[in-house]
Amino acid sequence: MKDLLIKNRKLLLWLLLAVILFCIFLGNNFLNLIDNKREQGRLTKHSVQLDKEYEELQTQLQLLKDQDPVYIEKVARVEYNMSAPDEIEYRFETK
């Protein structure tokens, strides 16, 4: 019975020593791996968002290159607050 307790203690001490050595030598690397995986996920989402934005800009550029009059008029009105020569624009202050 006493031999079994001594064996269990030795096994427990070796296991504890292995865990401590793992934490000392590989702990930081493991934490860095987890951080890198999180960063990779964040960057992947950001990349998808940038790809969508790029496609929208490419579409806008193509419309401008094609000189689409409806699109050019929309951009002139919205972006540059322009109006047609025969129009009167009324602006109201919002409270």
GIGI-V747947 format. One record per residue. N is the residue number from 1. RES is the residue in one letter. PHI is phi in radians with two decimals (none if undefined). D_LAST is the distance of its C-alpha to the last C-alpha in Angstrom with 1 decimal. Layout:
N&RES&PHI&D_LAST, N&RES&PHI&D_LAST
This chain:
1&M&none&86.5, 2&K&-1.18&86.1, 3&D&-1.11&86.2, 4&L&-1.15&83.3, 5&L&-1.14&81.1, 6&I&-1.15&82.0, 7&K&-1.11&81.2, 8&N&-1.14&77.8, 9&R&-1.11&77.0, 10&K&-1.09&78.0, 11&L&-1.10&75.9, 12&L&-1.12&72.9, 13&L&-1.13&73.3, 14&W&-1.12&73.6, 15&L&-1.15&70.5, 16&L&-1.11&68.6, 17&L&-1.10&69.8, 18&A&-1.13&68.7, 19&V&-1.14&65.2, 20&I&-1.08&65.0, 21&L&-1.12&66.3, 22&F&-1.07&63.8, 23&C&-1.13&60.9, 24&I&-1.21&62.2, 25&F&-1.54&62.9, 26&L&-1.99&60.6, 27&G&-1.05&57.8, 28&N&-1.12&55.6, 29&N&-1.11&56.3, 30&F&-1.16&55.3, 31&L&-1.15&52.0, 32&N&-1.10&51.4, 33&L&-1.09&52.1, 34&I&-1.11&49.5, 35&D&-1.08&46.9, 36&N&-1.14&47.8, 37&K&-1.14&47.4, 38&R&-1.10&43.9, 39&E&-1.09&43.0, 40&Q&-1.09&44.6, 41&G&-1.10&42.5, 42&R&-1.12&39.3, 43&L&-1.19&40.3, 44&T&-1.12&41.4, 45&K&-1.09&37.9, 46&H&-1.13&36.4, 47&S&-1.11&39.0, 48&V&-1.10&38.1, 49&Q&-1.09&34.4, 50&L&-1.16&35.4, 51&D&-1.11&37.8, 52&K&-1.10&35.1, 53&E&-1.10&32.9, 54&Y&-1.08&36.0, 55&E&-1.10&36.7, 56&E&-1.10&33.2, 57&L&-1.17&33.6, 58&Q&-1.11&37.1, 59&T&-1.12&35.9, 60&Q&-1.07&33.3, 61&L&-1.10&36.0, 62&Q&-1.13&38.4, 63&L&-1.12&36.0, 64&L&-1.22&35.6, 65&K&-1.14&39.3, 66&D&-1.32&40.1, 67&Q&0.96&37.8, 68&D&-1.18&36.1, 69&P&-1.11&34.3, 70&V&-1.16&31.8, 71&Y&-1.19&30.8, 72&I&-1.10&30.9, 73&E&-1.12&28.6, 74&K&-1.07&26.1, 75&V&-1.09&26.2, 76&A&-1.09&25.9, 77&R&-1.26&22.8, 78&V&-1.39&21.0, 79&E&-1.36&22.3, 80&Y&-2.02&22.9, 81&N&0.89&20.4, 82&M&-1.64&23.5, 83&S&-2.41&24.3, 84&A&-1.22&27.6, 85&P&-1.05&29.4, 86&D&-1.69&29.2, 87&E&-1.77&25.5, 88&I&-2.01&22.7, 89&E&-1.77&19.4, 90&Y&-1.86&16.2, 91&R&-2.11&12.9, 92&F&-2.04&9.6, 93&E&-1.36&6.5, 94&T&-1.76&3.8, 95&K&-1.71&0.0
